[in-house]
Amino acid sequence: MVIRRVLILEAQVPFVHGGAEILVRQLIGAFRAGGYEAELVSIPFRDYPRDEVLAQAAIWRLIDLSSAAGQDVDLVIPTKYPCYLVRHPHKVAWLMHQHRVAYELAGTPFSDFDHSDVDVGLRNRLVELDTLGLGECQARFTLSETVSARLRQYNGLESQPLFHPPKLAQQLTSGPFGDYIFFVSRLEKAKRVDLAIDTMLHVDKPIRLLIAGDGSFRHDLERQIVERGLKDRVTLLGRISDEEVIRLYAGALGVLFAPYLEDYGYVTLEAFHASKPVITATDSGGPNEFVTDGVSGLVREPTPEALGAAVRELAANRQRAAELGAAGKRVAEAITWEGVVERLVAGAADTPA
């Protein structure tokens, strides 16, 4: 089978432009750089009221993308719920995530799904739809082993992790190991920015924490910083430019990134491209697929005390921090977009699942 025309599918929340949206556009660019005709198919996504998630699935299921403009579409690549329900004979999924609030996050502080009969019924229907749509794919790739494990546990489907470089990979550079820890993230509960802030209660001066990003949790975090007496040591920078992100990575002592069960986490690889060590937590998911404790960073229990001790360890030995960062850079440099495209195209030739 000759692959020439490729469609990349996304379900996108209007006015939101985060890691998933960046990834999809990078993937299109990588296919075009490889000589393919590649286009984006995007449909707005909304998950409220609850039943709306089923309506969104129905929209995608009604679409047949086997041809466009009078010519065959050779391959479609769905990326997240519910676009993998689209109809096409050659679907190869590169799964970023499912509707996680109905999966492993249900019943936790990170989800508004609980274990009531209504929520359980909706959750079961979502699992059925995911199993159907993803089961039709000729091949299934995911962002990480964390996502693959979820797919295996809840849907009984096998998949292969397929890593990709972050957007800023070619621009990030190393610099001096300064007096601050850098944290880049949306300010949402599952990112555990609050944990990073409390970590500074166990870090000696003059080390500071600089947090780049914005989100719905910002006002709570501002209040937390004041209540903890950390206004002079923790700064919420808000949304900043790529140039400023690059500069702050370059001058950081290290990067703290300890979310809860992160699917991938660009931050880890961005830090590595800047030759900076990453401090993460044992339950952070995706980052642990790249950070090897004592080799390319430090992996600790998700408590302020344990993470604070890790920060103090880097501050006490900047040569050690440089060695960890250099090891991380070698990990990051082995991940390329050419490799991503090659594996996705090869997946179209696989025997249907």
C-alpha positions, 0 to 999 in steps of 0.5 A, spaced: 500 500 500 502 506 497 501 512 502 500 519 500 494 523 502 494 523 510 489 526 514 490 528 522 484 528 526 483 532 533 477 534 537 479 541 540 476 545 545 475 552 542 480 557 545 484 552 548 491 551 545 496 546 549 500 541 548 495 536 544 494 542 539 501 543 538 503 536 537 498 535 532 500 541 528 507 538 529 505 532 526 502 535 520 509 538 519 513 532 520 509 528 514 509 534 510 517 534 511 517 527 509 513 528 502 506 527 504 500 530 503 497 532 510 491 536 512 488 537 519 481 535 520 478 538 527 471 538 530 470 543 536 469 538 543 465 540 549 464 535 555 458 539 558 453 537 560 455 530 561 451 527 555 454 531 550 460 527 550 456 521 547 453 527 542 461 528 540 462 521 539 456 520 534 458 526 530 465 523 529 461 516 527 457 519 522 463 522 518 466 517 512 473 520 510 475 514 505 475 520 500 476 527 499 476 532 493 474 526 489 481 522 491 482 517 496 485 518 503 490 513 504 491 514 512 487 517 517 491 518 524 486 519 530 489 522 536 484 522 542 477 521 544 472 521 540 475 522 533 478 515 533 470 513 531 471 516 524 469 511 519 475 509 514 478 503 512 485 505 514 486 508 521 492 508 525 491 511 532 496 515 535 493 516 542 494 522 546 489 520 551 482 518 552 476 522 556 480 521 562 475 524 567 471 518 566 477 513 567 482 512 572 481 519 575 473 518 576 472 519 584 479 523 585 479 530 586 482 531 579 475 529 576 467 531 577 465 523 575 464 519 581 461 512 582 454 514 582 449 509 578 449 515 572 456 516 572 458 509 572 453 508 566 456 513 562 463 511 564 461 504 561 458 507 555 465 511 554 469 505 555 465 501 550 465 506 544 473 507 545 474 499 545 470 500 538 473 505 535 480 504 537 479 496 536 478 498 528 485 501 528 490 497 524 495 499 529 495 503 535 500 507 538 500 512 544 504 517 547 507 513 553 507 507 556 502 510 561 497 511 556 498 504 553 497 501 560 490 505 561 488 502 554 490 495 556 487 495 563 480 498 561 479 496 553 483 490 553 487 493 547 494 492 546 498 498 543 506 501 542 508 507 545 511 512 540 515 518 543 516 525 539 520 531 541 517 537 544 516 543 540 522 547 542 527 541 542 531 545 536 531 552 540 533 549 547 540 551 550 544 549 556 546 555 561 549 556 568 545 552 573 542 558 577 539 559 583 532 557 581 527 551 580 523 552 573 516 549 573 512 549 566 505 547 566 498 549 566 495 551 572 490 545 573 489 540 579 492 534 576 499 538 575 500 538 582 502 545 582 500 546 589 505 540 591 511 544 588 509 550 592 509 546 598 516 543 596 519 550 597 517 550 605 523 544 605 528 548 601 533 552 603 534 560 601 536 563 596 533 557 591 527 560 588 521 557 584 519 560 578 512 557 575 510 559 568 503 557 565 496 559 567 489 556 568 483 555 572 487 553 579 491 560 579 487 564 584 488 558 589 495 558 588 496 565 589 492 564 595 497 558 597 503 562 596 501 568 601 498 563 606 505 559 606 509 566 607 512 564 600 511 571 596 519 572 596 521 565 593 515 563 589 513 567 583 507 565 578 509 568 571 503 567 568 503 565 560 510 567 557 513 567 550 517 561 547 523 566 548 522 567 555 521 559 556 528 558 553 531 563 557 528 560 563 530 553 562 537 555 560 538 558 567 535 553 571 538 549 577 533 544 575 526 542 573 521 540 578 515 536 574 511 532 579 504 531 576 499 526 577 499 520 572 501 525 566 500 521 560 507 524 557 509 531 559 513 535 554 516 538 560 521 532 561 524 532 554 524 540 554 528 540 560 533 534 557 534 538 551 536 544 555 541 539 559 537 540 566 535 535 571 528 533 572 525 532 579 519 528 578 515 523 583 514 516 583 506 516 581 507 522 575 506 517 570 509 519 563 516 523 566 518 516 569 519 513 562 524 518 561 527 520 568 532 514 571 533 516 578 540 518 579 542 518 572 538 523 568 534 526 574 531 524 581 525 520 582 522 521 589 515 520 593 510 525 592 511 529 598 513 536 599 519 533 604 521 528 599 521 533 593 524 538 597 530 534 599 531 533 592 532 540 590 537 541 596 541 535 593 541 539 586 543 545 590 548 542 594 552 539 588 551 543 581 556 539 578 552 533 579 546 537 577 550 538 570 552 530 570 544 528 570 542 534 565 547 531 560 545 524 561 538 527 560 540 530 553 542 524 550 535 521 552 532 526 548 536 527 542 534 520 540 527 521 539 525 524 532 519 526 528 522 522 522 522 516 526 514 518 528 512 518 521 516 512 519 512 508 524 505 511 523 506 509 516 508 502 517 502 501 522 498 502 516 500 496 513 499 491 519 494 486 519 487 489 522 486 488 529 
